[in-house]
Amino acid sequence: CVGYSVQISRKPRFDPDRAKAANIPLPYWHCLQNGETVRGEDGTVFTPDMVLGGARRGLKVTYVTDSRPKDTIVSLAKGSDLFICEGMYGAKDKQEKAKEHKHMSFQEAAAMAKAAGVSELWLTHFSPAMPQPKDYLPEAAAIFANTRIGRDRQTRELTFEED
């Protein structure tokens, strides 16, 4: 099994109105925005919680290949914006072959995507005996609607959600 998950964290939103209301001098704003506590020239202590909002959702991409379905994969992929997962076999009648060769079917990958609550699933790593992976997409999409067939050099821009 090969699996990676990359998360990009996001800083809380800085609230300039709260900073002004607390009479925090402008030169300290950057430090507070970076989560640092600042002591003013008069000894006043300014803390990040005085000017920062709550946690904001970041971005997450998970890639898994050469594996059978596992709970650890679902945990790894949980909440991913993009889950790139192998789908070696598309046809339901290839389940035994998938087990024998320690790979996943489209349906198994889609079920894991659904269980992990991901936003989008790209299926990759297809069997050479499956010349048209897109023919099997409807079966996977019936399990997890936002399923796509991955292809070489495919890209996707992920953006932070606005708060």
SVG drawing of the C-alpha trace seen along z (x, -y; Angstrom):
<svg xmlns="http://www.w3.org/2000/svg" viewBox="-26 -53 34 67">
<polyline fill="none" stroke="black" stroke-width="0.4" points="0.0,0.0 1.2,-3.5 -0.7,-6.4 0.0,-10.0 -2.1,-12.9 -1.1,-16.5 -2.8,-19.1 -2.4,-22.9 -3.4,-24.7 -4.9,-28.1 -4.4,-30.9 -7.5,-32.3 -8.9,-35.5 -7.4,-38.7 -10.1,-41.2 -8.8,-44.8 -12.0,-46.2 -11.3,-44.3 -7.7,-45.4 -8.8,-49.1 -11.4,-48.7 -8.7,-47.3 -6.4,-50.2 -3.7,-47.9 -1.0,-49.8 -0.7,-49.0 3.0,-47.8 1.8,-44.9 -0.9,-43.6 1.4,-41.5 2.8,-39.7 -0.6,-39.1 -1.8,-37.8 1.0,-35.3 -0.1,-34.0 2.5,-35.9 1.7,-37.6 3.1,-41.2 4.0,-43.5 3.5,-47.2 5.9,-49.9 3.7,-50.7 3.7,-47.0 0.2,-46.2 0.0,-42.6 -1.8,-42.0 -2.7,-38.4 -3.8,-36.8 -7.2,-35.8 -8.0,-39.5 -7.9,-39.9 -8.2,-36.5 -11.4,-34.7 -11.9,-30.9 -10.1,-28.2 -10.6,-28.1 -10.7,-25.0 -7.6,-24.3 -7.1,-22.1 -6.4,-18.3 -5.4,-16.0 -5.0,-12.2 -3.4,-9.7 -3.6,-5.9 -2.6,-3.1 -1.6,0.6 -3.9,1.5 -7.1,3.2 -9.7,1.2 -8.8,0.5 -10.2,-1.5 -6.9,-3.2 -7.3,-4.6 -10.7,-5.9 -9.2,-7.6 -6.3,-9.0 -8.6,-10.4 -11.2,-11.7 -12.4,-15.2 -10.1,-15.4 -11.0,-17.9 -9.5,-15.6 -9.0,-11.8 -6.9,-10.2 -7.3,-6.5 -6.6,-3.4 -9.5,-1.7 -7.7,1.2 -10.9,3.0 -14.2,1.4 -16.4,4.5 -18.2,5.9 -17.3,9.4 -13.6,8.6 -13.9,8.4 -12.1,11.7 -9.3,10.7 -9.0,7.4 -8.6,9.3 -6.2,11.8 -3.9,9.1 -4.3,6.8 -6.0,4.0 -9.3,2.1 -12.3,2.0 -14.1,-1.2 -16.9,-0.4 -14.6,0.2 -12.7,-3.1 -16.1,-4.9 -17.3,-3.4 -14.2,-4.5 -14.6,-8.0 -18.2,-8.1 -17.2,-6.8 -14.3,-9.3 -16.6,-12.2 -14.3,-13.5 -15.3,-16.2 -14.1,-14.6 -12.7,-11.2 -10.3,-10.6 -9.9,-7.0 -6.4,-6.0 -4.1,-3.0 -6.3,-1.1 -5.8,2.5 -4.4,2.7 -7.2,5.2 -9.7,2.4 -9.3,0.2 -12.2,-2.2 -12.3,-3.0 -15.0,-5.6 -17.4,-2.8 -17.5,-1.7 -17.8,-5.3 -21.6,-5.1 -21.3,-2.2 -18.8,-4.1 -20.8,-7.4 -23.9,-5.5 -21.9,-5.0 -20.1,-8.3 -21.5,-10.9 -18.5,-13.2 -16.3,-10.5 -14.0,-11.2 -11.7,-9.2 -8.1,-10.4 -5.8,-10.8 -2.2,-11.7 -1.2,-15.3 -4.7,-16.1 -4.7,-19.1 -7.2,-20.6 -7.0,-23.9 -8.2,-23.8 -9.1,-27.0 -9.8,-27.9 -13.4,-28.4 -14.5,-31.9 -15.6,-32.5"/>
</svg>
